[in-house]
Amino acid sequence: MHKTDGAGHLNNTFVNENPSTSTPASIVDAAWLNAVQAEIVNVIEAAGITLNKANNAQLLQALKSIAIAAGVAANPGYMIFPFYDAVTNTKKKFVLQFGLHSSASTGVITVNYPIAFDVVISVTASAYATQTTGIFSNQWVTGLNGGSSFSLYKDTSASFSWIAIGTIN
């Protein structure tokens, strides 16, 4: 991208013709127009949208699909980050989910995600206590190919925080 540098520009900005001062109008040249067009097309195509001459809302649609969608900062909470998967040529959403589980229960604990995943990339949980004994035994996680919850074995009454990363379509 570049600022206009065609004939008649003033500090790389466009000016109107002014006959009373003999100021000519800026010349809009092909190089500048092509640069602007390429910038806009790149945003639309990065969002996975096929260019359509009859649709003048494609840039807006692309910006909405690329922009970070704020999630819910609660317990449990989540954030959604739309992206374009160039490998599969599809639009997807990267989701970060998190929470604090404060049950004193021990044994197998199941935690429900605020949003079900299509694919879970990683789940991590850690003890949220000041005590020096009773750390998690090897946690095991269910639903790594998608799902609405994970389970782990908890051998302490301490609370724990968790974070899960995955995708949804």
C-alpha positions in Angstrom: 0.0 0.0 0.0 1.2 3.5 -0.6 -0.2 7.0 -0.4 -1.1 8.7 -3.7 1.9 10.0 -5.6 0.2 10.8 -8.9 0.5 14.2 -10.5 -1.1 17.1 -8.6 -1.0 15.5 -5.1 -0.2 17.7 -2.1 1.9 15.9 0.5 0.5 12.6 -0.8 -3.1 13.7 -0.4 -5.7 14.3 -3.1 -6.7 17.9 -4.0 -9.6 19.2 -6.0 -9.2 21.5 -8.9 -9.4 25.2 -8.0 -9.8 27.3 -11.2 -9.5 30.6 -9.2 -6.0 29.7 -8.0 -5.1 27.6 -11.1 -4.6 24.5 -8.9 -5.0 21.3 -11.0 -6.9 18.3 -9.6 -4.8 15.3 -8.4 -4.4 12.6 -11.0 -5.6 9.2 -9.8 -3.2 6.8 -11.4 -3.5 3.1 -12.1 -0.7 2.2 -9.7 -2.5 3.7 -6.7 -5.9 2.3 -7.7 -4.4 -1.2 -8.2 -2.7 -1.0 -4.8 -5.9 -0.1 -3.0 -7.8 -2.9 -4.9 -5.1 -5.5 -4.0 -5.3 -4.5 -0.3 -9.1 -4.9 -0.2 -9.0 -8.2 -2.2 -6.4 -9.6 0.1 -8.6 -9.0 3.2 -11.7 -10.6 1.5 -9.8 -13.6 0.2 -8.0 -14.1 3.6 -11.5 -14.5 5.1 -12.2 -17.3 2.7 -14.7 -15.3 0.7 -14.9 -15.7 -3.1 -15.0 -12.4 -4.9 -18.4 -11.6 -6.2 -19.0 -8.5 -8.4 -22.6 -8.3 -7.4 -21.9 -8.1 -3.6 -20.7 -4.8 -2.3 -20.7 -6.0 1.3 -17.8 -8.5 1.0 -15.2 -6.3 2.8 -17.5 -5.7 5.7 -18.3 -9.5 5.8 -14.5 -10.3 5.8 -13.7 -7.8 8.5 -16.4 -9.2 10.7 -15.2 -12.8 10.2 -11.6 -12.0 10.8 -12.0 -9.7 13.8 -11.5 -11.2 17.2 -14.9 -12.1 18.7 -14.8 -11.3 22.5 -15.9 -14.2 24.6 -17.2 -14.5 28.1 -14.8 -13.5 30.9 -16.7 -15.6 33.5 -16.0 -18.9 35.3 -16.0 -20.9 33.1 -15.2 -18.5 30.2 -13.9 -18.5 26.7 -12.5 -16.4 23.8 -13.0 -17.1 20.1 -10.5 -16.1 17.4 -11.7 -16.7 13.8 -9.1 -17.7 11.3 -8.8 -19.1 7.8 -7.2 -22.5 7.5 -5.2 -22.4 4.2 -4.5 -26.2 4.4 -8.2 -27.2 4.3 -9.4 -24.0 2.6 -12.0 -23.4 5.3 -13.0 -20.8 7.9 -12.6 -22.0 11.5 -12.6 -20.6 15.0 -9.8 -21.1 17.5 -11.3 -21.3 21.0 -9.6 -20.7 24.3 -11.7 -21.9 27.2 -10.8 -21.6 30.9 -12.1 -22.0 34.4 -11.7 -22.7 38.1 -13.1 -25.9 39.5 -13.6 -25.5 43.3 -15.2 -28.8 44.3 -13.7 -30.6 47.2 -14.5 -33.9 45.6 -11.7 -36.3 44.7 -11.6 -39.1 42.1 -12.7 -38.7 38.6 -13.9 -35.2 37.9 -15.8 -34.1 34.8 -15.7 -30.5 33.7 -18.1 -29.2 31.0 -16.8 -26.7 28.4 -18.9 -23.5 27.9 -18.7 -24.3 24.1 -18.3 -27.9 22.7 -15.2 -28.4 20.6 -15.0 -30.0 17.2 -11.3 -30.7 17.8 -9.5 -30.3 21.2 -5.8 -29.5 20.9 -4.8 -29.4 24.5 -6.3 -29.4 28.0 -4.2 -28.5 31.1 -5.2 -28.4 34.7 -3.2 -27.4 37.8 -3.8 -27.4 41.6 -5.0 -24.1 43.0 -3.9 -24.6 46.6 -1.1 -23.6 48.9 -0.9 -27.1 50.5 2.2 -29.1 49.7 0.6 -32.6 49.5 -2.1 -33.9 47.3 -1.0 -32.9 43.8 -2.9 -34.3 40.8 -2.0 -37.8 39.8 -1.4 -38.1 36.1 -4.4 -36.4 34.6 -6.1 -38.1 31.8 -8.3 -36.3 29.4 -11.3 -37.5 27.3 -12.6 -36.0 24.1 -9.4 -35.0 22.4 -11.2 -35.4 19.0 -14.0 -33.1 20.1 -16.5 -32.9 22.8 -18.2 -30.9 25.5 -16.2 -31.9 28.5 -13.0 -33.4 29.9 -12.4 -35.7 32.8 -9.4 -36.0 35.1 -8.4 -37.9 38.2 -8.1 -35.6 41.2 -6.4 -36.9 44.4 -6.7 -33.8 46.5 -9.6 -31.7 47.8 -7.9 -28.5 46.5 -9.5 -26.4 43.8 -7.9 -26.4 40.3 -7.8 -24.1 37.3 -8.0 -25.4 33.8 -7.5 -24.2 30.3 -8.5 -25.9 27.0 -7.6 -25.0 23.5 -9.3 -26.3 20.3 -11.3 -25.4 17.2 -14.9 -25.1 16.2 -16.3 -24.6 12.7 
